């Protein structure tokens, strides 16, 4: 074994199993960074869209006009816009039916908004499990490569009458590279997972709050609509 202790030399001179472990960790790190960067953009866009929609929604504008604008887009609405569109669409459909109570209208709207919210939550949580897996397993994969490499280093000393530190040091060093690579893959994945999971939780909480507030508005609309129908029927 060479006494060259550079990183590249340690990787190239490692045993096949250790090299495979290093390759797996490198691929896991690349995949996790791809998810980290993509998820960062998705969540940032979701927060920005939620802020913009809430500002418009509570500005007192016409909800029917807002619905027509959102539903008229070619791109499907997401986030709060998607929840609003689903709820208002169902409200309009149920309101036109005869012999339906305001409570039934509201229940139908809440179901429609709940389905839209679950789809949005699934979209936001996509690939978070992969970050959790990389963060939790990479150190152990790296440790396996380290143990295997150290076993090979000591096994190579079996036929040597006098072992020295210089003889065993390169083997141990190349084995420890696997541990370092495991930590390199795991630490960013764990940090990103915790951060993004918190952001997703906050967004879902905002969606829940909006659903409750919008449900109250739709309930008032449903009752007002039924009162108008009763007044016109009495005439």
C-alpha distance (Angstrom), angle and dihedral (degrees) to the residues before:
residue distance angle dihedral
X1 . . .
X2 3.79 . .
X3 3.78 121.3 .
X4 3.81 90.5 -137.8
X5 3.81 104.4 122.4
X6 3.81 98.6 -172.7
X7 3.80 116.5 130.2
X8 3.81 94.2 -115.2
X9 3.79 92.0 48.7
X10 3.80 92.0 49.6
X11 3.80 90.3 52.3
X12 3.79 96.0 45.7
X13 3.81 94.3 46.3
X14 3.80 95.5 46.7
X15 3.79 119.8 109.6
X16 3.79 119.6 -91.3
X17 3.81 94.4 -103.9
X18 3.79 92.0 50.9
X19 3.80 91.0 47.3
X20 3.81 90.4 51.8
X21 3.79 89.5 50.5
X22 3.80 90.5 50.8
X23 3.81 91.2 48.4
X24 3.80 91.4 50.5
X25 3.80 90.9 50.1
X26 3.80 91.6 47.7
X27 3.81 91.4 52.0
X28 3.81 90.7 46.4
X29 3.79 90.4 51.5
X30 3.81 92.6 49.5
X31 3.81 91.7 48.1
X32 3.80 92.9 48.0
X33 3.80 92.3 49.5
X34 3.82 89.8 50.6
X35 3.81 89.2 53.3
X36 3.81 92.0 44.3
X37 3.80 93.6 54.3
X38 3.80 94.7 42.4
X39 3.80 93.7 45.8
X40 3.78 90.8 48.8
X41 3.79 90.0 59.3
X42 3.81 93.4 44.7
X43 3.80 94.3 51.7
X44 3.77 94.1 42.8
X45 3.81 89.3 52.4
X46 3.82 91.0 47.1
X47 3.82 91.8 53.1
X48 3.80 91.5 47.2
X49 3.80 93.0 48.8
X50 3.81 91.5 47.7
X51 3.80 92.0 51.2
X52 3.80 92.3 48.1
X53 3.80 94.3 46.4
X54 3.81 94.3 47.4
X55 3.78 90.1 50.4
X56 3.80 91.0 52.1
X57 3.80 95.3 40.6
X58 3.79 95.4 52.9
X59 3.79 94.0 42.0
X60 3.81 88.8 88.2
X61 3.79 98.3 -110.9
X62 3.79 126.2 151.9
X63 3.80 108.8 -76.2
X64 3.80 92.4 -155.6
X65 3.78 91.0 56.2
X66 3.78 90.4 46.5
X67 3.80 90.4 51.4
X68 3.81 92.6 49.7
X69 3.79 90.9 50.3
X70 3.81 94.0 49.2
X71 3.79 96.0 42.8
X72 3.81 91.4 46.0
X73 3.78 93.6 64.1
X74 3.78 120.5 104.0
X75 3.79 91.1 -136.9
X76 3.80 116.0 73.0
X77 3.79 114.4 -109.6
X78 3.80 117.7 -110.8
X79 3.78 136.2 -170.7
X80 3.77 117.5 8.2
X81 3.78 91.0 -12.1
X82 3.79 89.9 58.4
X83 3.81 92.1 47.9
X84 3.81 91.1 48.4
X85 3.80 92.4 47.5
X86 3.81 93.0 49.8
X87 3.80 93.1 47.5
X88 3.79 96.6 45.3
X89 3.82 92.5 45.3
X90 3.78 91.0 53.4
X91 3.80 90.6 45.2
X92 3.79 91.6 55.2
X93 3.79 92.3 46.8
X94 3.80 95.0 49.0
X95 3.78 95.5 40.7
X96 3.79 90.9 62.0
X97 3.79 92.3 56.1
X98 3.77 119.6 96.8
X99 3.79 123.9 -123.5
X100 3.78 96.4 18.6
X101 3.77 121.0 133.8
X102 3.82 125.3 -132.2
X103 3.79 88.4 -114.8
X104 3.80 91.5 56.6
X105 3.80 90.6 48.0
X106 3.78 91.1 51.5
X107 3.79 92.6 46.9
X108 3.79 91.5 52.0
X109 3.81 91.2 49.2
X110 3.79 92.1 49.8
X111 3.80 91.5 51.1
X112 3.80 91.3 50.8
X113 3.80 92.1 48.3
X114 3.81 90.8 46.1
X115 3.81 91.4 55.5
X116 3.81 90.6 49.2
X117 3.80 91.1 48.4
X118 3.81 92.4 50.8
X119 3.80 90.5 51.7
X120 3.79 90.4 50.3
X121 3.81 91.9 48.0
X122 3.80 89.8 51.0
X123 3.81 90.0 51.2
X124 3.80 93.1 49.6
X125 3.81 93.9 45.7
X126 3.79 94.0 48.3
X127 3.83 112.8 128.0
X128 3.80 93.7 3.8
X129 3.80 87.6 111.2
X130 3.80 89.0 57.6
X131 3.80 90.8 55.6
X132 3.79 89.8 49.9
X133 3.80 90.9 49.9
X134 3.81 93.7 49.3
X135 3.79 91.3 46.1
X136 3.79 94.7 49.9
X137 3.81 101.2 39.5
X138 3.82 105.2 34.8
X139 3.84 95.6 77.3
X140 3.80 90.4 52.6
X141 3.80 92.5 46.9
X142 3.80 88.8 50.6
X143 3.80 90.3 47.3
X144 3.81 90.0 53.1
X145 3.80 89.5 54.3
X146 3.79 90.1 48.4
X147 3.80 94.1 50.3
X148 3.79 91.2 47.3
X149 3.79 92.2 49.1
X150 3.81 93.6 48.3
X151 3.80 90.0 48.9
X152 3.80 89.5 54.2
X153 3.80 91.6 46.9
X154 3.80 93.2 53.6
X155 3.78 92.9 40.7
X156 3.79 88.8 57.2
X157 3.81 88.7 59.2
X158 3.79 92.3 59.0
X159 3.80 93.7 93.2
X160 3.78 95.0 41.7
X161 3.80 117.7 97.4
X162 3.77 96.0 -157.0
X163 3.80 118.8 30.0
X164 3.77 121.4 -160.0
X165 3.79 133.3 -170.6
X166 3.80 90.0 -113.3
X167 3.78 89.8 60.3
X168 3.80 97.0 50.6
X169 3.82 100.4 33.4
X170 3.84 98.4 80.2
X171 3.81 91.8 50.1
X172 3.78 92.7 49.7
X173 3.80 91.6 44.6
X174 3.80 93.4 53.1
X175 3.79 89.5 47.9
X176 3.80 92.0 52.6
X177 3.80 89.9 54.1
X178 3.80 87.1 72.1
X179 3.81 90.6 57.2
X180 3.80 90.6 48.5
X181 3.79 91.2 50.8
X182 3.80 90.4 48.4
X183 3.79 90.5 55.0
X184 3.80 90.8 44.1
X185 3.80 89.5 56.9
X186 3.81 96.5 40.3
X187 3.80 104.4 45.9
X188 3.84 98.8 59.5
X189 3.80 90.5 42.1
X190 3.81 92.7 53.0
X191 3.80 93.5 45.9
X192 3.80 92.2 47.5
X193 3.80 93.1 45.9
X194 3.81 93.3 52.1
X195 3.79 92.3 46.1
X196 3.79 96.0 45.6
X197 3.80 94.1 42.6
X198 3.81 88.2 55.2
X199 3.82 91.4 49.1
X200 3.80 91.9 48.4
X201 3.80 90.0 49.6
X202 3.80 91.0 51.5
X203 3.80 91.6 49.2
X204 3.80 92.0 49.3
X205 3.80 89.2 50.2
X206 3.81 89.5 52.8
X207 3.80 89.9 49.6
X208 3.81 90.9 50.8
X209 3.80 91.0 50.5
X210 3.79 92.0 48.3
X211 3.80 91.3 49.7
X212 3.80 91.0 54.0
X213 3.79 93.0 47.3
X214 3.79 93.8 44.9
X215 3.81 90.5 47.0
X216 3.81 89.2 57.2
X217 3.80 90.1 52.2
X218 3.80 92.5 48.2
X219 3.79 90.2 48.5
X220 3.80 90.5 56.4
X221 3.80 90.3 46.6
X222 3.82 91.3 50.4
X223 3.79 93.4 50.0
X224 3.80 92.3 46.1
X225 3.80 90.3 49.3
X226 3.80 92.3 51.9
X227 3.82 92.2 47.6
X228 3.78 90.0 52.8
X229 3.79 90.7 50.8
X230 3.80 90.6 50.3
X231 3.81 91.7 49.8
X232 3.81 92.1 49.4
X233 3.81 90.4 45.9
X234 3.79 91.6 52.2
X235 3.78 90.5 53.4
